[in-house]
Amino acid sequence: MKTKFFLIAIALLSFNYIIAQSGAYQKAMGEALAKLSDAENPDDLNAVSNDFDRIAMQAEGDLWSNYYAVLAQIRSSFSIQDVSRRDALLDNVLERISKTQEKHPQSSELEVLRGYALMSKMVIDPASRGQKYSPMVAQSYGKAMAMDQTNPRAMAMMARWELGTAQFFGSETTKPCGMAQKSIELFEQYEPKGFEPRWGREVAEEVLTACAQ
Amino acid sequence: MIKAMRFTFLFFSLLLSISSFAQNEISGYVLSAKGDSLPGVNIWVKDSFNGTSTDNKGYFKLNVPDTCSLVASFIGYKQLEIPVISGTKDIQITLKETVNELSAVNITAGTIEVNEKATSVVMKPIDILTTAGAVGDITGALNTLPGTATVANDGRLFVRGGDANETAIFFDGLRVGNAYGTTAANLPTRNRFNPTLFKGTFFSTGGYSAEYGDALSSVLSLQSIDKPVRNQTDISLMSVGGSVASTFVGKKQSVTAELAGFDLGPYQGVIKQNFDWEQAPKSYSGQVVYRHDVGKSGIIKAFFQGSSSSLELWRPNPGVEGRGTLTAVDNDFLFGNVSLAGQLGNKWRSEGGISISQNEDRFALGAENYGQENTLIHIKEKLTYYPSNQVKIRFGAESFLRNYSEIDLNYNSERGFKEARSAGFSELEWYASNDFTLKGGLRLSHSDLTQVWTLEPRLAAAYRLYEKGSLSLAAGLFSQPQNDDYRLMRNRIHDQEASHVQLSFQHGSSDRTFRLEIYNKEYQAFGIVSDQGALARGDGFARGLDIFFRDRKSISNLDYWVTYSYVRSRRQFGTFQGQVQPSFAPEHNFSVVTKYWIEDLKSQAGISLAANSGYTYDDPNLPGEMESQSPYYASLSVNWSYLVRQNLIIHVACNNVLGRENVFGYNYASQPDSNGQFAAMPIGQPADRFVFIGVFWTLSSDKQANQLNNL
């Protein structure tokens, strides 16, 4: 009896494993990623996030399908004007990041997304939320950088965040500009494997352009 | 084992290949139960990667196997599974909205939530610090909201024609005794707690839930911060004192400790005062907050505050030359609070704790010397059960232990009372649909002193009229013990009672809100003093209307709100023979608060106006009771916050900047003069203006932040 349970359990586990390794998973991810890079508006982003959701549902706890579903949702959140809807979406996103982190506690990329989502929450109402969320955003990017010192996205996002803060307070921009430069260098050496993310260079470049002015 | 794996692999490959044979394109349309088409709905064939999303008109096309199940999923709606039978070409899917606490319409009647959630449209926590005129006082900021009356010579919260002690104040769900600092008569006080301690505030101006008892008019519930974000030290230097606070954040725990000292002496040396001070107000206080995570979702919080304050001033006597009577006030206050909150499984939540407030006052009024000692212990446990997303059941029990005494220090005589009050409450909240919420509760309480059992029903409902507009109603019976003066005269005197009914309309979103409320409050069993001593025989009413409008949208960088409250209040209490309009219930109350962010100057400027139609007072030279009324009250306040750096703020504020000489009434001589007239002396403000300058500096020792600096 016991062995039967064991076999069923193993069979179920391997199901996810097989799905994740299967051609169908690869194909679906490839298609969804292509759609993500072509996404132009919130509707596109929502549709792409649906695509990744479907993959994530078949491959429970899978890192990249969850990662991209969340990324698409965060990107679309910036265009939602209704505060309650936006908050609901982002709370959902943050919860999902935490849940995925339980299985992938060492993922620096998930921590970058947390900072990104918190940033979207903060800009809803900087005057009343800044005090609480600003340190949280910086903390997430900082943590992501500490988890993986070669993560160019963590560095780029932090550079953009610090630049925004420096511009707001009219203080020195040397630090964010240096960070953006460092991020570009990291991108040069960055060799993504599998579905590891490729975005973020444009963020660092954007910061450098602002620095040059 | 390997066999099993192989088998599964084969099995699923087979399934995948089968499903790729018999394909069949279907067209579909997804709509809500209300008939609106739903764009962006996730549609897929069950247990596969095969799926799509609906377009912006709610349509989709999908190749599906001959027989399968389709799943439709959309945020805010219940996921639906539909079997597709062979040959189907068109399909229509109707999704039902999910109904839960977050999506359902809010009960807004009498309710003002101050937190960062989108539903708290009236006030945000930061507003307490940035409202001109409030000078960082929680009460000062709440006094700009509908249903309150500014009584500037008192400083406490007066809600809808009620006395200040008709508002019960809670800290993390536990009652605080003596929540305001002790002062002399006609010298305004402040709330004892630093507003930066709290993440949110729930303020109710009536019709509150069965959870709250011993409160006749209003409830103010302060919720402290669960998790500070980082290690930091805050240093404040102010024209009236200073403070240092440090926060240490660990993995599962954090500690914040603060020391503060205030002395108005140097300030009063520079700015002219109307009062004749012997010793300016001085106070010292310390506080510690400790928080520790328990399990996955639980948190234990402990808070402790101790403070000591004193002041001495000369009070002139009407009709008598000279400095008058020397009044001295000394106060020692301790408050401690431990609370534990957390989930018990998926369907239960438990919140409980204990608080202790201990207050000691010493008054010297000329030759009179007396003291007051008050101890209040509150123990509470509350359980919330969620049988489904649409139902919430709350019940709990609590005890209040009270020990109060008044000591005549000249004769060393003491009188007082001890009391144990216990109560149980239960409440059911039902989100019938997203457009209708109903809440009903019962509260049963007993006092070992009055020996009376009290049963109080409470009821509230909300109905969404249209997307942004809702109507809500709240009603109930409320009671609280008599004021201490009456209880000293008659320990077992019956509680005061009130009934509330209120109707509220709210329109708007988080950046533009309009609210209108009408209410009626009937009082009975007020304490009166007759020739038979203290009796619970007074009665009265308060009825009126509150209007609130807040707009953060129309003009960029400008945030403003306007409040008008009308209250008609009459009551028989104390030594009055009939019903009078109490001095703390001005009929017309008006306030405007504006905040303007000036990007170029990295500054926020604020202007506030508080005004009312004047306070009633009793003139012994005229027939009748409380027949006179002071001129209208008005105070214009300004403030300016300058962000020097991210961690350095300079704040300058001035209350009553125009220096209007407000009069709150008159003090009269106890004996008539030779002409048979009682000499009068106006009750005015301690100073024409109050000027505040503060520098707030935050030092953060964030590890990550330091790491970045090494780049």
Chai-1 contact restraints between the chains, C-beta under 6 A:
chainA,res_idxA,chainB,res_idxB,connection_type,confidence,min_distance_angstrom,max_distance_angstrom,comment,restraint_id
A,L7,B,A4,contact,1.0,0.0,6.0,A-B,restraint_1
A,I10,B,M1,contact,1.0,0.0,6.0,A-B,restraint_2
A,A11,B,A4,contact,1.0,0.0,6.0,A-B,restraint_3
A,A11,B,T8,contact,1.0,0.0,6.0,A-B,restraint_4
A,S14,B,M5,contact,1.0,0.0,6.0,A-B,restraint_5
A,S14,B,T8,contact,1.0,0.0,6.0,A-B,restraint_6
A,F15,B,T8,contact,1.0,0.0,6.0,A-B,restraint_7
A,I18,B,F9,contact,1.0,0.0,6.0,A-B,restraint_8
A,A24,B,F49,contact,1.0,0.0,6.0,A-B,restraint_9
A,A28,B,F49,contact,1.0,0.0,6.0,A-B,restraint_10
A,D43,B,N56,contact,1.0,0.0,6.0,A-B,restraint_11
A,N46,B,G40,contact,1.0,0.0,6.0,A-B,restraint_12
A,A47,B,S53,contact,1.0,0.0,6.0,A-B,restraint_13
A,N50,B,N42,contact,1.0,0.0,6.0,A-B,restraint_14
A,N50,B,S53,contact,1.0,0.0,6.0,A-B,restraint_15
A,D53,B,N42,contact,1.0,0.0,6.0,A-B,restraint_16
A,R54,B,W44,contact,1.0,0.0,6.0,A-B,restraint_17
A,R54,B,F49,contact,1.0,0.0,6.0,A-B,restraint_18
A,R54,B,G51,contact,1.0,0.0,6.0,A-B,restraint_19
A,I55,B,F49,contact,1.0,0.0,6.0,A-B,restraint_20
A,V83,B,A118,contact,1.0,0.0,6.0,A-B,restraint_21
A,V83,B,S510,contact,1.0,0.0,6.0,A-B,restraint_22
A,S84,B,A118,contact,1.0,0.0,6.0,A-B,restraint_23
A,D87,B,A118,contact,1.0,0.0,6.0,A-B,restraint_24
A,S128,B,K124,contact,1.0,0.0,6.0,A-B,restraint_25
A,S128,B,I126,contact,1.0,0.0,6.0,A-B,restraint_26
A,P135,B,V229,contact,1.0,0.0,6.0,A-B,restraint_27
A,P135,B,R230,contact,1.0,0.0,6.0,A-B,restraint_28
A,M136,B,V229,contact,1.0,0.0,6.0,A-B,restraint_29
A,Q139,B,Q704,contact,1.0,0.0,6.0,A-B,restraint_30
A,G142,B,Q704,contact,1.0,0.0,6.0,A-B,restraint_31
A,F169,B,R645,contact,1.0,0.0,6.0,A-B,restraint_32
A,F169,B,Q646,contact,1.0,0.0,6.0,A-B,restraint_33
